[in-house]
Amino acid sequence: MNLSDLRKQIDELDAELVKLMAKRLEVSDQIGKVKEETNSPVQDLSRESEVLNRVQSLARSLGLDPQDIESLYQEILFISKKQQRFTVAFQGAAGAYSEETALKIFGPNTLALPYEQLDGAFEAVEKGMARFAVVPVENSLEGSISRTYDLLFDSNLMVAAEHELRVSHCLIANPETTLEGVKTIYSHPQALGQCQSFLKHLRAELIPAYDTAGSVKMIKEKHLLDGAAIASERAAVIYNMKVLEREIEDNINNYTRFFVLAKQDSAPSGNDKTSVVFAVKHEAGALYDFIKELASRKINMTKLESRPTRLKPWEYNFYLDIEGHRQDENIKQALAKAEDHVIFMKVLGSYPKMKKRI
């Protein structure tokens, strides 16, 4: 058999592979519709793991490198998820970090719906206008997003996934503006706080705004030639604006943690976290007794934070993250026993734990 014949075989095999991929995407599209109808979990990591383990095993039986096949299937799974178009609400304008996170989680086909306030993103899911909402919950430098926690307390939505985004800020302006000509800088208060070292040398007026990308949109629409905004480079591209300076954040370890909210949380994946809000009784050792129920069952606590109840001065709710799923037996036992020490308790959701950064 000559080279031409072998290449012909390759061409025929490629044609078959493309046809099979088209069929796989067609089934993926059907899966997306079923998920929408049945409100299935946002992520099924156990199913993805099952697929990868199966193709790796098949690769070994055929004498192929299982790591190569896994890499290939990671791409196939990503393409398949792109086929399952989701509607996702977020706070901010196009180009916001929340929108960027939504696209990373759900793929570029995602229909991302912007809302000026966080309340709107919550309501979009509650009223069925969006299936999910992506909301920031805490920043590694500036701490928790208070409004998100307040809304989580009041809402019936549940945390279905978490995601971390590396935040890199740019100073963005109209194409005619120079760095020396900037007199006012607009952005979300947390973004302004994350760039203090850079900003103090500019001697410009800092004006808080509801959103990073929205600030870029505003200075473009008003054609503010002495104004600039702090936002992502993607926002500059979307609004056809100029980046005056890149990576202006004080610390490169600037990450924002986001929650994906839905009407139900995620099924157990074997590597999960659970978020809870509770208030303990006003008696000595009540918080200790609550935490002891976790410690005695070797349940790792990854976060504990108090926030005002907003009902009475100097009374607090506690927000807790623990490792494990609410359906795990030890978690169920711990939370059931912990009820003896609380005024109230609400499970905000269980969801797959993000992989650690390398």
C-alpha positions as CSV (number, residue, x, y, z in Angstrom):
1,M,0.0,0.0,0.0
2,N,1.5,3.3,-1.0
3,L,1.4,6.7,0.7
4,S,-1.5,8.0,-1.4
5,D,-3.7,5.0,-0.3
6,L,-2.8,5.5,3.3
7,R,-3.7,9.2,3.2
8,K,-7.0,8.3,1.6
9,Q,-7.7,6.0,4.5
10,I,-6.9,8.8,6.9
11,D,-9.3,11.1,5.0
12,E,-12.1,8.6,5.2
13,L,-11.5,8.0,8.9
14,D,-11.5,11.8,9.5
15,A,-14.8,12.1,7.7
16,E,-16.3,9.4,10.0
17,L,-14.9,11.1,13.1
18,V,-16.5,14.4,12.1
19,K,-19.8,12.7,11.4
20,L,-19.6,11.0,14.8
21,M,-18.8,14.3,16.5
22,A,-21.8,15.9,14.9
23,K,-24.0,13.1,16.2
24,R,-22.4,13.5,19.7
25,L,-23.2,17.2,19.6
26,E,-26.7,16.5,18.6
27,V,-27.2,14.3,21.6
28,S,-25.5,16.9,23.8
29,D,-28.0,19.5,22.6
30,Q,-30.8,17.1,23.6
31,I,-29.2,16.6,27.0
32,G,-29.1,20.4,27.5
33,K,-32.9,20.6,26.8
34,V,-33.6,17.8,29.2
35,K,-31.5,19.5,31.9
36,E,-33.5,22.7,31.3
37,E,-36.8,20.9,31.6
38,T,-35.8,18.9,34.7
39,N,-33.7,21.5,36.5
40,S,-30.8,19.1,36.6
41,P,-27.6,20.2,38.3
42,V,-25.3,22.7,36.7
43,Q,-22.3,20.5,36.8
44,D,-22.1,16.7,36.9
45,L,-18.5,16.1,37.7
46,S,-19.1,12.5,38.6
47,R,-20.5,11.9,35.1
48,E,-17.5,13.7,33.5
49,S,-15.1,11.6,35.6
50,E,-17.0,8.4,34.5
51,V,-16.6,9.3,30.8
52,L,-12.9,10.1,31.2
53,N,-12.2,6.9,33.2
54,R,-14.0,4.8,30.6
55,V,-12.1,6.2,27.6
56,Q,-8.8,5.9,29.5
57,S,-9.5,2.3,30.1
58,L,-10.4,1.7,26.5
59,A,-7.2,3.5,25.4
60,R,-5.1,1.2,27.6
61,S,-6.8,-1.9,26.1
62,L,-6.0,-0.6,22.6
63,G,-2.4,0.2,23.4
64,L,-2.9,4.0,23.4
65,D,-1.6,6.6,25.8
66,P,-4.5,7.2,28.3
67,Q,-3.3,10.7,29.1
68,D,-3.4,11.7,25.4
69,I,-6.9,10.3,25.1
70,E,-8.0,12.1,28.3
71,S,-6.6,15.4,26.9
72,L,-8.6,14.9,23.7
73,Y,-11.8,14.1,25.6
74,Q,-11.4,17.1,27.8
75,E,-11.7,19.2,24.6
76,I,-14.6,17.1,23.4
77,L,-16.4,17.6,26.7
78,F,-15.8,21.3,26.5
79,I,-17.2,21.5,23.0
80,S,-20.2,19.3,24.0
81,K,-21.0,21.7,26.9
82,K,-20.9,24.6,24.5
83,Q,-23.8,22.9,22.7
84,Q,-25.9,23.1,25.8
85,R,-26.8,26.8,25.6
86,F,-27.6,28.3,29.0
87,T,-29.1,31.6,30.1
88,V,-27.1,33.1,32.9
89,A,-27.8,36.4,34.8
90,F,-25.0,38.5,36.1
91,Q,-24.5,41.9,37.7
92,G,-22.8,44.5,35.6
93,A,-22.4,45.4,31.9
94,A,-20.9,43.4,29.1
95,G,-17.3,42.9,29.8
96,A,-17.8,42.6,33.6
97,Y,-15.7,40.0,35.5
98,S,-19.0,38.2,36.4
99,E,-19.8,37.8,32.7
100,E,-16.3,36.6,32.0
101,T,-16.8,34.0,34.7
102,A,-20.1,32.9,33.3
103,L,-18.5,32.3,29.8
104,K,-15.7,30.3,31.4
105,I,-18.1,28.1,33.2
106,F,-20.8,27.6,30.6
107,G,-18.9,28.2,27.4
108,P,-19.0,31.0,24.7
109,N,-22.5,30.1,23.5
110,T,-23.9,31.2,26.9
111,L,-26.7,33.8,26.7
112,A,-25.4,36.2,29.5
113,L,-28.1,38.6,30.8
114,P,-26.7,41.8,32.4
115,Y,-28.4,43.4,35.4
116,E,-27.4,46.7,37.0
117,Q,-27.9,45.4,40.6
118,L,-27.2,42.0,42.2
119,D,-30.9,41.9,43.2
120,G,-31.8,41.7,39.5
121,A,-29.5,38.7,38.9
122,F,-31.2,36.9,41.8
123,E,-34.7,37.8,40.6
124,A,-33.9,36.7,37.0
125,V,-33.4,33.1,38.3
126,E,-36.2,33.2,40.8
127,K,-38.7,34.4,38.1
128,G,-37.5,32.0,35.4
129,M,-35.9,34.6,33.1
130,A,-32.5,32.9,33.6
131,R,-31.6,29.4,34.6
132,F,-28.5,30.5,36.6
133,A,-26.9,33.5,38.1
134,V,-23.2,34.1,38.5
135,V,-22.4,36.3,41.5
136,P,-19.2,37.4,43.3
137,V,-19.0,36.2,46.9
138,E,-15.5,37.2,48.0
139,N,-12.2,38.6,46.9
140,S,-8.8,37.3,48.1
141,L,-7.7,40.9,48.9
142,E,-10.8,42.9,49.8
143,G,-12.9,40.1,51.5
144,S,-16.5,39.2,51.3
145,I,-19.1,40.8,49.1
146,S,-21.7,41.9,51.7
147,R,-24.6,42.4,49.4
148,T,-24.3,38.9,48.0
149,Y,-24.4,37.3,51.4
150,D,-27.4,39.4,52.4
151,L,-29.3,38.3,49.3
152,L,-28.3,34.6,49.8
153,F,-29.8,34.8,53.3
154,D,-33.2,36.1,51.9
155,S,-33.3,34.1,48.7
156,N,-34.6,30.5,48.0
157,L,-31.9,30.0,45.4
158,M,-29.1,27.6,46.2
159,V,-25.4,27.5,45.5
160,A,-24.8,25.0,42.7
161,A,-21.1,25.6,41.8
162,E,-18.1,27.8,42.7
163,H,-15.5,29.3,40.5
164,E,-12.3,31.4,41.0
165,L,-11.2,34.1,38.6
166,R,-7.8,35.7,38.5
167,V,-8.6,39.4,38.4
168,S,-6.2,41.6,36.4
169,H,-7.2,45.3,36.2
170,C,-6.5,47.8,33.5
171,L,-6.8,51.5,33.4
172,I,-9.0,52.2,30.3
173,A,-9.9,55.5,28.6
174,N,-11.1,57.0,25.3
175,P,-8.6,56.6,22.4
176,E,-7.7,60.4,22.6
177,T,-7.0,60.3,26.4
178,T,-3.5,60.2,27.8
179,L,-2.4,59.0,31.2
180,E,-1.3,62.5,32.1
181,G,-4.7,63.9,31.1
182,V,-6.7,61.6,33.5
183,K,-8.5,63.7,36.2
184,T,-11.2,61.3,37.3
185,I,-11.3,57.5,37.6
186,Y,-14.4,55.4,37.9
187,S,-14.9,51.8,39.0
188,H,-16.5,49.5,41.5
189,P,-15.3,50.3,45.0
190,Q,-13.5,46.9,45.3
191,A,-11.6,47.5,42.1
192,L,-10.6,51.0,43.4
193,G,-9.4,49.4,46.6
194,Q,-7.4,46.8,44.8
195,C,-5.3,49.3,42.9
196,Q,-4.4,51.8,45.6
197,S,-0.7,51.8,45.1
198,F,-1.0,52.6,41.4
199,L,-3.8,55.2,42.0
200,K,-2.1,57.3,44.7
201,H,0.5,58.4,42.1
202,L,-2.1,59.8,39.6
203,R,-3.7,62.4,41.9
204,A,-7.0,61.8,40.2
205,E,-10.4,61.9,41.8
206,L,-11.7,58.4,42.5
207,I,-15.5,57.9,41.9
208,P,-17.2,54.7,42.9
209,A,-19.5,53.1,40.4
210,Y,-21.8,50.1,40.4
211,D,-19.6,48.1,38.0
212,T,-16.2,47.9,36.4
213,A,-17.2,47.4,32.8
214,G,-20.2,49.7,33.2
215,S,-17.7,52.4,34.1
216,V,-15.9,51.9,30.7
217,K,-19.2,52.0,28.9
218,M,-20.1,55.3,30.7
219,I,-16.9,57.2,29.9
220,K,-17.3,56.1,26.3
221,E,-21.0,57.2,26.0
222,K,-20.2,60.5,27.7
223,H,-17.0,60.9,25.8
224,L,-15.1,61.9,29.0
225,L,-11.7,62.7,27.7
226,D,-10.3,63.5,31.2
227,G,-11.9,60.3,32.7
228,A,-10.7,56.7,32.9
229,A,-12.1,53.5,34.3
230,I,-10.7,50.4,36.0
231,A,-11.9,47.2,34.4
232,S,-10.8,44.1,32.5
233,E,-8.9,44.2,29.2
234,R,-11.9,42.4,27.7
235,A,-14.1,45.4,28.5
236,A,-11.7,47.7,26.6
237,V,-12.0,45.4,23.6
238,I,-15.8,45.3,23.8
239,Y,-16.2,49.1,23.9
240,N,-13.3,49.8,21.5
241,M,-11.4,51.8,24.2
242,K,-7.7,52.3,24.9
243,V,-5.8,50.5,27.6
244,L,-3.5,53.1,29.3
245,E,-1.9,50.7,31.8
246,R,-2.2,47.0,32.4
247,E,-2.0,44.9,35.6
248,I,-2.4,47.9,37.9
249,E,-3.7,45.8,40.9
250,D,-1.6,45.9,44.1
251,N,-1.2,42.2,44.4
252,I,-0.9,39.5,41.7
253,N,-2.7,37.1,44.0
254,N,-6.0,38.9,43.3
255,Y,-8.7,36.3,42.9
256,T,-12.5,36.6,43.1
257,R,-14.6,33.7,44.1
258,F,-18.0,33.4,42.4
259,F,-21.1,31.3,43.2
260,V,-23.3,29.9,40.5
261,L,-26.9,30.1,41.8
262,A,-29.8,27.9,40.7
263,K,-33.1,26.7,42.0
264,Q,-31.3,23.6,43.3
265,D,-27.8,22.7,44.2
266,S,-25.6,20.0,42.7
267,A,-25.6,16.3,43.2
268,P,-22.7,14.7,45.1
269,S,-19.4,14.5,43.1
270,G,-17.2,12.9,45.7
271,N,-15.3,16.2,46.2
272,D,-17.8,18.8,47.4
273,K,-18.3,21.8,49.7
274,T,-21.4,22.9,51.5
275,S,-22.3,26.5,52.5
276,V,-24.4,27.2,55.6
277,V,-25.8,30.2,57.4
278,F,-26.8,30.0,61.1
279,A,-27.2,32.0,64.3
280,V,-26.3,30.4,67.7
281,K,-28.2,30.7,70.9
282,H,-27.1,33.5,73.2
283,E,-25.4,31.4,75.8
284,A,-21.8,30.6,76.7
285,G,-20.1,28.1,74.4
286,A,-22.9,27.9,71.8
287,L,-20.6,28.6,68.9
288,Y,-18.0,26.2,70.3
289,D,-20.6,23.5,70.7
290,F,-21.7,24.0,67.1
291,I,-18.1,23.7,65.7
292,K,-17.4,20.7,68.0
293,E,-20.1,18.7,66.1
294,L,-18.1,19.3,62.9
295,A,-14.7,18.6,64.5
296,S,-15.8,15.4,66.2
297,R,-16.7,14.0,62.7
298,K,-13.4,15.2,61.1
299,I,-15.3,17.7,58.9
300,N,-13.0,20.4,57.7
301,M,-14.2,24.0,58.0
302,T,-12.8,26.2,55.2
303,K,-14.6,29.4,56.1
304,L,-16.4,31.0,59.1
305,E,-17.5,34.6,59.0
306,S,-20.0,36.6,61.0
307,R,-22.3,39.3,59.6
308,P,-24.9,41.6,61.2
309,T,-28.4,40.2,61.2
310,R,-29.8,43.6,60.1
311,L,-32.6,42.9,62.6
312,K,-31.1,44.0,66.0
313,P,-27.9,45.8,66.7
314,W,-24.9,43.7,67.6
315,E,-26.5,40.4,66.7
316,Y,-24.8,38.2,64.1
317,N,-25.3,35.4,61.6
318,F,-22.5,33.1,60.8
319,Y,-21.6,32.0,57.3
320,L,-19.8,28.7,57.1
321,D,-18.2,26.6,54.4
322,I,-17.3,23.0,55.1
323,E,-15.9,20.1,53.0
324,G,-18.4,17.5,52.0
325,H,-21.9,17.3,50.6
326,R,-25.1,17.8,52.6
327,Q,-26.2,14.3,51.6
328,D,-23.1,12.8,53.1
329,E,-24.0,10.9,56.2
330,N,-21.4,12.6,58.5
331,I,-22.5,16.0,57.2
332,K,-26.2,15.2,57.8
333,Q,-25.4,13.9,61.3
334,A,-23.3,17.0,62.2
335,L,-25.9,19.5,61.0
336,A,-28.7,17.6,62.7
337,K,-26.8,17.6,66.1
338,A,-25.8,21.3,65.5
339,E,-29.4,22.3,65.5
340,D,-29.4,21.9,69.3
341,H,-27.1,24.9,69.5
342,V,-28.7,27.3,67.0
343,I,-31.6,29.7,66.8
344,F,-31.9,28.9,63.1
345,M,-29.8,27.3,60.3
346,K,-30.1,27.3,56.5
347,V,-28.1,25.2,54.1
348,L,-27.2,27.5,51.1
349,G,-26.2,24.6,48.9
350,S,-23.7,21.8,48.2
351,Y,-21.5,22.0,45.1
352,P,-18.3,20.6,43.5
353,K,-15.1,22.0,45.1
354,M,-12.9,23.9,42.7
355,K,-9.5,22.3,42.0
356,K,-6.6,24.0,43.8
357,R,-4.5,26.4,41.8
358,I,-1.1,25.1,40.8
